[in-house]
């Protein structure tokens, strides 16, 4: 009788790979609650078919569930989302900061979903380029609630760059008022001073990125701790304005 040990080895390795993929998805959704097949496929570096098979297997285990929602109707129509189930959330929860959060249809506004998907795309691109320690806006809000003096501005995400810098990400689809950006600049200037963050990356559609940069350049004063100061060039140097394509190529 021939040696069949390699069949056992192959079966063990296959089970190990399946478990690794499942863990990666659960860890990602523990922070994001929901995502798309495309984003999760990029995260896993798998084909569309392989990603779908992995997610359907997890759905059978009641870890995730496929939902169909409508947002950005004029452009995209219906969008399918994979949401974390209560069981999946329980298994994905961080034991050091235990919090179970799963996806519920209708609980999250469609505009918030669209914004979250945009941030997730930026996140998976960053992960593929060596960025680490990603913290989602939802978790940052929990952290900031405990130390409001430190977190004057809550970014859409926070991550560590390949060269070790703590970078705040702001994802803009539309432009706010100049007065609002003046307040944001003041907040980040204080956070630079306190070494809460080292840089800020604004990621925007191409037609907004340069215009937004011009808005910031025109500011000549900021307010820190109730006092007015001229805007130092070193503050503006810490803020970058990138289009989605420029971020993908960085």
Phi and psi restraints in degrees (value plus and minus 20) as a CYANA .aco file:
   2 UNK   PHI     -91.8   -51.8
   2 UNK   PSI     142.5   182.5
   3 UNK   PHI     -96.0   -56.0
   3 UNK   PSI     100.1   140.1
   4 UNK   PHI    -126.1   -86.1
   4 UNK   PSI      -7.4    32.6
   5 UNK   PHI     -82.0   -42.0
   5 UNK   PSI     -50.3   -10.3
   6 UNK   PHI     -88.5   -48.5
   6 UNK   PSI     -46.0    -6.0
   7 UNK   PHI     -86.3   -46.3
   7 UNK   PSI     -62.0   -22.0
   8 UNK   PHI     -83.3   -43.3
   8 UNK   PSI     -65.3   -25.3
   9 UNK   PHI     -79.8   -39.8
   9 UNK   PSI     -65.2   -25.2
  10 UNK   PHI     -82.5   -42.5
  10 UNK   PSI     -60.3   -20.3
  11 UNK   PHI     -85.4   -45.4
  11 UNK   PSI     -60.8   -20.8
  12 UNK   PHI     -85.9   -45.9
  12 UNK   PSI     -63.5   -23.5
  13 UNK   PHI     -84.1   -44.1
  13 UNK   PSI     -59.7   -19.7
  14 UNK   PHI     -83.8   -43.8
  14 UNK   PSI     -64.3   -24.3
  15 UNK   PHI     -83.1   -43.1
  15 UNK   PSI     -56.7   -16.7
  16 UNK   PHI     -85.5   -45.5
  16 UNK   PSI     -62.3   -22.3
  17 UNK   PHI     -85.3   -45.3
  17 UNK   PSI     -60.6   -20.6
  18 UNK   PHI     -81.8   -41.8
  18 UNK   PSI     -63.5   -23.5
  19 UNK   PHI     -85.7   -45.7
  19 UNK   PSI     -57.5   -17.5
  20 UNK   PHI     -84.3   -44.3
  20 UNK   PSI     -64.0   -24.0
  21 UNK   PHI     -83.9   -43.9
  21 UNK   PSI     -61.7   -21.7
  22 UNK   PHI     -82.6   -42.6
  22 UNK   PSI     -62.6   -22.6
  23 UNK   PHI     -85.0   -45.0
  23 UNK   PSI     -60.1   -20.1
  24 UNK   PHI     -81.6   -41.6
  24 UNK   PSI     -65.3   -25.3
  25 UNK   PHI     -84.9   -44.9
  25 UNK   PSI     -65.3   -25.3
  26 UNK   PHI     -83.7   -43.7
  26 UNK   PSI     -60.4   -20.4
  27 UNK   PHI     -82.8   -42.8
  27 UNK   PSI     -61.2   -21.2
  28 UNK   PHI     -85.9   -45.9
  28 UNK   PSI     -67.8   -27.8
  29 UNK   PHI     -91.3   -51.3
  29 UNK   PSI     -41.4    -1.4
  30 UNK   PHI     -80.7   -40.7
  30 UNK   PSI     -51.0   -11.0
  31 UNK   PHI    -112.9   -72.9
  31 UNK   PSI     -52.1   -12.1
  32 UNK   PHI    -124.1   -84.1
  32 UNK   PSI     -39.2     0.8
  33 UNK   PHI      54.8    94.8
  33 UNK   PSI     -59.4   -19.4
  34 UNK   PHI    -168.7  -128.7
  34 UNK   PSI     142.4   182.4
  35 UNK   PHI    -183.7  -143.7
  35 UNK   PSI    -195.9  -155.9
  36 UNK   PHI    -130.9   -90.9
  36 UNK   PSI     142.0   182.0
  37 UNK   PHI     -80.3   -40.3
  37 UNK   PSI     -59.0   -19.0
  38 UNK   PHI     -83.2   -43.2
  38 UNK   PSI     -66.3   -26.3
  39 UNK   PHI     -85.9   -45.9
  39 UNK   PSI     -64.1   -24.1
  40 UNK   PHI     -87.1   -47.1
  40 UNK   PSI     -52.7   -12.7
  41 UNK   PHI     -86.0   -46.0
  41 UNK   PSI     -60.2   -20.2
  42 UNK   PHI     -86.0   -46.0
  42 UNK   PSI     -58.9   -18.9
  43 UNK   PHI     -81.4   -41.4
  43 UNK   PSI     -63.4   -23.4
  44 UNK   PHI    -103.5   -63.5
  44 UNK   PSI     -33.4     6.6
  45 UNK   PHI      39.1    79.1
  45 UNK   PSI      27.3    67.3
  46 UNK   PHI    -140.8  -100.8
  46 UNK   PSI     141.1   181.1
  47 UNK   PHI     -89.3   -49.3
  47 UNK   PSI     147.3   187.3
  48 UNK   PHI     -80.0   -40.0
  48 UNK   PSI     -62.7   -22.7
  49 UNK   PHI     -85.9   -45.9
  49 UNK   PSI     -66.2   -26.2
  50 UNK   PHI     -84.7   -44.7
  50 UNK   PSI     -57.7   -17.7
  51 UNK   PHI     -83.8   -43.8
  51 UNK   PSI     -65.4   -25.4
  52 UNK   PHI     -82.5   -42.5
  52 UNK   PSI     -61.3   -21.3
  53 UNK   PHI     -82.5   -42.5
  53 UNK   PSI     -61.1   -21.1
  54 UNK   PHI     -83.4   -43.4
  54 UNK   PSI     -64.8   -24.8
  55 UNK   PHI     -88.6   -48.6
  55 UNK   PSI     -58.0   -18.0
  56 UNK   PHI     -85.7   -45.7
  56 UNK   PSI     -55.8   -15.8
  57 UNK   PHI     -84.2   -44.2
  57 UNK   PSI     -60.9   -20.9
  58 UNK   PHI     -89.2   -49.2
  58 UNK   PSI     -50.9   -10.9
  59 UNK   PHI     -86.5   -46.5
  59 UNK   PSI     -58.5   -18.5
  60 UNK   PHI     -83.5   -43.5
  60 UNK   PSI     -50.0   -10.0
  61 UNK   PHI    -104.7   -64.7
  61 UNK   PSI     -18.5    21.5
  62 UNK   PHI      43.4    83.4
  62 UNK   PSI      14.0    54.0
  63 UNK   PHI    -114.0   -74.0
  63 UNK   PSI     -54.3   -14.3
  64 UNK   PHI    -155.3  -115.3
  64 UNK   PSI     143.8   183.8
  65 UNK   PHI    -161.4  -121.4
  65 UNK   PSI     120.7   160.7
  66 UNK   PHI    -105.3   -65.3
  66 UNK   PSI     109.7   149.7
  67 UNK   PHI    -145.5  -105.5
  67 UNK   PSI     129.5   169.5
  68 UNK   PHI    -136.3   -96.3
  68 UNK   PSI     101.0   141.0
  69 UNK   PHI    -145.4  -105.4
  69 UNK   PSI     150.2   190.2
  70 UNK   PHI    -139.2   -99.2
  70 UNK   PSI     104.1   144.1
  71 UNK   PHI    -173.7  -133.7
  71 UNK   PSI     136.8   176.8
  72 UNK   PHI      28.1    68.1
  72 UNK   PSI      29.9    69.9
  73 UNK   PHI     -75.1   -35.1
  73 UNK   PSI     -57.2   -17.2
  74 UNK   PHI     -86.3   -46.3
  74 UNK   PSI     -45.6    -5.6
  75 UNK   PHI    -125.9   -85.9
  75 UNK   PSI     -63.8   -23.8
  76 UNK   PHI    -133.5   -93.5
  76 UNK   PSI     -43.4    -3.4
  77 UNK   PHI      49.6    89.6
  77 UNK   PSI    -150.3  -110.3
  78 UNK   PHI    -107.6   -67.6
  78 UNK   PSI     126.0   166.0
  79 UNK   PHI    -148.0  -108.0
  79 UNK   PSI     113.8   153.8
  80 UNK   PHI    -113.8   -73.8
  80 UNK   PSI     118.3   158.3
  81 UNK   PHI    -146.7  -106.7
  81 UNK   PSI     124.2   164.2
  82 UNK   PHI    -119.6   -79.6
  82 UNK   PSI      95.1   135.1
  83 UNK   PHI    -126.7   -86.7
  83 UNK   PSI     126.1   166.1
  84 UNK   PHI     -90.9   -50.9
  84 UNK   PSI     110.9   150.9
  85 UNK   PHI    -104.9   -64.9
  85 UNK   PSI     148.1   188.1
  86 UNK   PHI     -76.2   -36.2
  86 UNK   PSI     -60.0   -20.0
  87 UNK   PHI     -86.4   -46.4
  87 UNK   PSI     -64.6   -24.6
  88 UNK   PHI     -82.9   -42.9
  88 UNK   PSI     -60.0   -20.0
  89 UNK   PHI     -84.9   -44.9
  89 UNK   PSI     -57.7   -17.7
  90 UNK   PHI     -83.6   -43.6
  90 UNK   PSI     -63.2   -23.2
  91 UNK   PHI     -92.8   -52.8
  91 UNK   PSI     -47.3    -7.3
  92 UNK   PHI    -107.8   -67.8
  92 UNK   PSI     -35.8     4.2
  93 UNK   PHI     -80.7   -40.7
  93 UNK   PSI     119.9   159.9
  94 UNK   PHI     -93.9   -53.9
  94 UNK   PSI     103.6   143.6
  95 UNK   PHI     -88.5   -48.5
  95 UNK   PSI     -45.6    -5.6
  96 UNK   PHI     -98.1   -58.1
  96 UNK   PSI     -47.6    -7.6
  97 UNK   PHI    -155.8  -115.8
  97 UNK   PSI      46.6    86.6
  98 UNK   PHI     -81.8   -41.8
  98 UNK   PSI      99.2   139.2
  99 UNK   PHI    -174.9  -134.9
  99 UNK   PSI      99.8   139.8
 100 UNK   PHI    -117.3   -77.3
 100 UNK   PSI      97.6   137.6
 101 UNK   PHI    -156.2  -116.2
 101 UNK   PSI      95.6   135.6
 102 UNK   PHI    -138.0   -98.0
 102 UNK   PSI     148.4   188.4
 103 UNK   PHI    -105.7   -65.7
 103 UNK   PSI     109.5   149.5
 104 UNK   PHI    -143.0  -103.0
 104 UNK   PSI     106.4   146.4
 105 UNK   PHI     -81.2   -41.2
 105 UNK   PSI     111.3   151.3
 106 UNK   PHI      69.5   109.5
 106 UNK   PSI     -33.1     6.9
 107 UNK   PHI     -98.6   -58.6
 107 UNK   PSI     -47.4    -7.4
 108 UNK   PHI    -130.4   -90.4
 108 UNK   PSI     109.2   149.2
 109 UNK   PHI     -81.7   -41.7
 109 UNK   PSI     126.1   166.1
 110 UNK   PHI     -81.7   -41.7
 110 UNK   PSI     -52.6   -12.6
 111 UNK   PHI     -86.7   -46.7
 111 UNK   PSI     -55.7   -15.7
 112 UNK   PHI     -88.8   -48.8
 112 UNK   PSI     -58.7   -18.7
 113 UNK   PHI     -81.9   -41.9
 113 UNK   PSI     -66.3   -26.3
 114 UNK   PHI     -80.6   -40.6
 114 UNK   PSI     -61.7   -21.7
 115 UNK   PHI     -86.2   -46.2
 115 UNK   PSI     -62.1   -22.1
 116 UNK   PHI     -83.1   -43.1
 116 UNK   PSI     -60.8   -20.8
 117 UNK   PHI     -82.3   -42.3
 117 UNK   PSI     -60.4   -20.4
 118 UNK   PHI     -82.3   -42.3
 118 UNK   PSI     -62.2   -22.2
 119 UNK   PHI     -86.2   -46.2
 119 UNK   PSI     -60.1   -20.1
 120 UNK   PHI     -82.5   -42.5
 120 UNK   PSI     -58.5   -18.5
 121 UNK   PHI     -81.3   -41.3
 121 UNK   PSI     -61.2   -21.2
 122 UNK   PHI     -85.9   -45.9
 122 UNK   PSI     -59.0   -19.0
 123 UNK   PHI     -83.7   -43.7
 123 UNK   PSI     -68.8   -28.8
 124 UNK   PHI     -87.4   -47.4
 124 UNK   PSI     -51.9   -11.9
 125 UNK   PHI     -85.5   -45.5
 125 UNK   PSI     -63.2   -23.2
 126 UNK   PHI     -82.4   -42.4
 126 UNK   PSI     -63.0   -23.0
 127 UNK   PHI     -79.3   -39.3
 127 UNK   PSI     -58.3   -18.3
 128 UNK   PHI     -90.6   -50.6
 128 UNK   PSI     -37.2     2.8
 129 UNK   PHI    -126.1   -86.1
 129 UNK   PSI      -8.2    31.8
 130 UNK   PHI      75.8   115.8
 130 UNK   PSI     -13.4    26.6
 131 UNK   PHI     -95.7   -55.7
 131 UNK   PSI     123.5   163.5
 132 UNK   PHI    -153.1  -113.1
 132 UNK   PSI     157.8   197.8
 133 UNK   PHI      34.8    74.8
 133 UNK   PSI      23.0    63.0
 134 UNK   PHI     -88.7   -48.7
 134 UNK   PSI     112.3   152.3
 135 UNK   PHI    -144.8  -104.8
 135 UNK   PSI     105.9   145.9
 136 UNK   PHI     -96.4   -56.4
 136 UNK   PSI     143.0   183.0
 137 UNK   PHI     -79.5   -39.5
 137 UNK   PSI     -58.7   -18.7
 138 UNK   PHI     -80.9   -40.9
 138 UNK   PSI     -64.4   -24.4
 139 UNK   PHI     -92.1   -52.1
 139 UNK   PSI     -55.5   -15.5
 140 UNK   PHI     -82.1   -42.1
 140 UNK   PSI     -56.4   -16.4
 141 UNK   PHI     -83.9   -43.9
 141 UNK   PSI     -57.4   -17.4
 142 UNK   PHI     -86.6   -46.6
 142 UNK   PSI     -60.5   -20.5
 143 UNK   PHI     -87.2   -47.2
 143 UNK   PSI     -64.6   -24.6
 144 UNK   PHI     -85.7   -45.7
 144 UNK   PSI     -51.3   -11.3
 145 UNK   PHI     -82.0   -42.0
 145 UNK   PSI     -44.3    -4.3
 146 UNK   PHI    -110.8   -70.8
 146 UNK   PSI     -32.1     7.9
 147 UNK   PHI    -171.9  -131.9
 147 UNK   PSI      52.2    92.2
 148 UNK   PHI     -88.2   -48.2
 148 UNK   PSI     -46.4    -6.4
 149 UNK   PHI     -90.5   -50.5
 149 UNK   PSI     -49.7    -9.7
 150 UNK   PHI    -101.3   -61.3
 150 UNK   PSI     -62.9   -22.9
 151 UNK   PHI    -119.6   -79.6
 151 UNK   PSI      54.3    94.3
 152 UNK   PHI     -87.4   -47.4
 152 UNK   PSI     -50.2   -10.2
 153 UNK   PHI    -148.2  -108.2
 153 UNK   PSI     109.6   149.6
 154 UNK   PHI    -123.0   -83.0
 154 UNK   PSI      89.3   129.3
 155 UNK   PHI     -92.9   -52.9
 155 UNK   PSI     151.1   191.1
 156 UNK   PHI     -92.4   -52.4
 156 UNK   PSI     -45.2    -5.2
 157 UNK   PHI    -184.1  -144.1
 157 UNK   PSI     140.6   180.6
 158 UNK   PHI    -154.5  -114.5
 158 UNK   PSI     119.6   159.6
 159 UNK   PHI    -173.9  -133.9
 159 UNK   PSI     144.8   184.8
 160 UNK   PHI    -123.5   -83.5
 160 UNK   PSI     105.9   145.9
 161 UNK   PHI     -93.0   -53.0
 161 UNK   PSI     143.5   183.5
 162 UNK   PHI     -76.8   -36.8
 162 UNK   PSI     -44.7    -4.7
 163 UNK   PHI    -117.6   -77.6
 163 UNK   PSI      -4.6    35.4
 164 UNK   PHI      68.9   108.9
 164 UNK   PSI     -12.4    27.6
 165 UNK   PHI    -106.1   -66.1
 165 UNK   PSI     124.0   164.0
 166 UNK   PHI    -107.6   -67.6
 166 UNK   PSI      95.1   135.1
 167 UNK   PHI    -137.3   -97.3
 167 UNK   PSI     109.1   149.1
 168 UNK   PHI    -110.8   -70.8
 168 UNK   PSI     115.9   155.9
 169 UNK   PHI    -129.3   -89.3
 169 UNK   PSI     112.9   152.9
 170 UNK   PHI    -142.4  -102.4
 170 UNK   PSI     102.1   142.1
 171 UNK   PHI    -126.5   -86.5
 171 UNK   PSI      92.6   132.6
 172 UNK   PHI    -130.8   -90.8
 172 UNK   PSI     105.4   145.4
 173 UNK   PHI    -121.8   -81.8
 173 UNK   PSI     -43.4    -3.4
 174 UNK   PHI    -156.5  -116.5
 174 UNK   PSI     146.4   186.4
 175 UNK   PHI    -118.3   -78.3
 175 UNK   PSI     114.4   154.4
 176 UNK   PHI    -101.9   -61.9
 176 UNK   PSI    -198.3  -158.3
 177 UNK   PHI     -95.4   -55.4
 177 UNK   PSI     131.8   171.8
 178 UNK   PHI     -76.3   -36.3
 178 UNK   PSI     -57.1   -17.1
 179 UNK   PHI     -80.7   -40.7
 179 UNK   PSI     -60.4   -20.4
 180 UNK   PHI     -86.4   -46.4
 180 UNK   PSI     -61.2   -21.2
 181 UNK   PHI     -89.0   -49.0
 181 UNK   PSI     -50.6   -10.6
 182 UNK   PHI     -84.3   -44.3
 182 UNK   PSI     -59.0   -19.0
 183 UNK   PHI     -87.0   -47.0
 183 UNK   PSI     -61.4   -21.4
 184 UNK   PHI     -83.5   -43.5
 184 UNK   PSI     -62.5   -22.5
 185 UNK   PHI     -82.0   -42.0
 185 UNK   PSI     -61.8   -21.8
 186 UNK   PHI     -81.8   -41.8
 186 UNK   PSI     -63.9   -23.9
 187 UNK   PHI     -81.8   -41.8
 187 UNK   PSI     -65.9   -25.9
 188 UNK   PHI     -89.1   -49.1
 188 UNK   PSI     -53.1   -13.1
 189 UNK   PHI     -80.4   -40.4
 189 UNK   PSI     -62.0   -22.0
 190 UNK   PHI     -86.9   -46.9
 190 UNK   PSI     -57.9   -17.9
 191 UNK   PHI     -89.8   -49.8
 191 UNK   PSI     -50.9   -10.9
 192 UNK   PHI     -84.7   -44.7
 192 UNK   PSI     -65.4   -25.4
 193 UNK   PHI     -81.4   -41.4
 193 UNK   PSI     -59.0   -19.0
 194 UNK   PHI    -104.7   -64.7
 194 UNK   PSI     -21.4    18.6
 195 UNK   PHI      42.2    82.2
 195 UNK   PSI      10.3    50.3
 196 UNK   PHI     -92.0   -52.0
 196 UNK   PSI     -62.7   -22.7
 197 UNK   PHI    -155.1  -115.1
 197 UNK   PSI     137.2   177.2
 198 UNK   PHI    -119.5   -79.5
 198 UNK   PSI     -54.3   -14.3
 199 UNK   PHI    -166.5  -126.5
 199 UNK   PSI     145.6   185.6
 200 UNK   PHI    -149.1  -109.1
 200 UNK   PSI     110.9   150.9
 201 UNK   PHI    -131.3   -91.3
 201 UNK   PSI      97.9   137.9
 202 UNK   PHI    -112.8   -72.8
 202 UNK   PSI     100.6   140.6
 203 UNK   PHI    -130.2   -90.2
 203 UNK   PSI     102.6   142.6
 204 UNK   PHI    -161.7  -121.7
 204 UNK   PSI     145.4   185.4
 205 UNK   PHI     -78.7   -38.7
 205 UNK   PSI     133.5   173.5
 206 UNK   PHI     -76.5   -36.5
 206 UNK   PSI     -57.0   -17.0
 207 UNK   PHI     -96.2   -56.2
 207 UNK   PSI     -25.2    14.8
 208 UNK   PHI    -128.3   -88.3
 208 UNK   PSI     -55.0   -15.0
 209 UNK   PHI     -72.1   -32.1
 209 UNK   PSI     -73.5   -33.5
 210 UNK   PHI     -88.4   -48.4
 210 UNK   PSI     -57.4   -17.4
 211 UNK   PHI     -85.3   -45.3
 211 UNK   PSI     -59.6   -19.6
 212 UNK   PHI     -86.6   -46.6
 212 UNK   PSI     -58.1   -18.1
 213 UNK   PHI     -79.9   -39.9
 213 UNK   PSI     -60.5   -20.5
 214 UNK   PHI     -84.9   -44.9
 214 UNK   PSI     -55.9   -15.9
 215 UNK   PHI     -79.8   -39.8
 215 UNK   PSI     -65.8   -25.8
 216 UNK   PHI     -88.5   -48.5
 216 UNK   PSI     -59.3   -19.3
 217 UNK   PHI     -81.6   -41.6
 217 UNK   PSI     -52.3   -12.3
 218 UNK   PHI     -95.7   -55.7
 218 UNK   PSI     -34.2     5.8
 219 UNK   PHI     -90.3   -50.3
 219 UNK   PSI     113.4   153.4
 220 UNK   PHI    -134.9   -94.9
 220 UNK   PSI     -22.9    17.1
 221 UNK   PHI    -168.2  -128.2
 221 UNK   PSI     133.7   173.7
 222 UNK   PHI    -155.5  -115.5
 222 UNK   PSI     142.3   182.3
 223 UNK   PHI    -137.8   -97.8
 223 UNK   PSI     101.0   141.0
 224 UNK   PHI    -146.8  -106.8
 224 UNK   PSI     104.1   144.1
 225 UNK   PHI      32.4    72.4
 225 UNK   PSI      20.0    60.0
 226 UNK   PHI      61.9   101.9
 226 UNK   PSI     -21.3    18.7
 227 UNK   PHI    -133.8   -93.8
 227 UNK   PSI     125.2   165.2
 228 UNK   PHI    -112.2   -72.2
 228 UNK   PSI     115.6   155.6
 229 UNK   PHI    -154.3  -114.3
 229 UNK   PSI     129.2   169.2
 230 UNK   PHI     -87.1   -47.1
 230 UNK   PSI     130.7   170.7
 231 UNK   PHI     -97.6   -57.6
 231 UNK   PSI      94.0   134.0
 232 UNK   PHI     -98.9   -58.9
 232 UNK   PSI     123.9   163.9
 233 UNK   PHI     -80.3   -40.3
 233 UNK   PSI     -47.9    -7.9
 234 UNK   PHI     -86.9   -46.9
 234 UNK   PSI     -46.4    -6.4
 235 UNK   PHI     -89.2   -49.2
 235 UNK   PSI     -68.7   -28.7
 236 UNK   PHI     -86.4   -46.4
 236 UNK   PSI     -50.5   -10.5
 237 UNK   PHI     -85.1   -45.1
 237 UNK   PSI     -42.7    -2.7
 238 UNK   PHI    -104.0   -64.0
 238 UNK   PSI     -24.2    15.8
 239 UNK   PHI    -132.9   -92.9
 239 UNK   PSI     103.8   143.8
 240 UNK   PHI    -133.6   -93.6
 240 UNK   PSI     125.8   165.8
 241 UNK   PHI    -140.3  -100.3
 241 UNK   PSI      94.6   134.6
 242 UNK   PHI    -147.5  -107.5
 242 UNK   PSI     123.1   163.1
 243 UNK   PHI     -98.5   -58.5
 243 UNK   PSI     147.3   187.3
 244 UNK   PHI     -78.1   -38.1
 244 UNK   PSI     -61.8   -21.8
 245 UNK   PHI     -84.6   -44.6
 245 UNK   PSI     -59.8   -19.8
 246 UNK   PHI     -86.0   -46.0
 246 UNK   PSI     -56.8   -16.8
 247 UNK   PHI     -85.4   -45.4
 247 UNK   PSI     -61.7   -21.7
 248 UNK   PHI     -84.5   -44.5
 248 UNK   PSI     -44.6    -4.6
 249 UNK   PHI    -121.1   -81.1
 249 UNK   PSI     -20.1    19.9
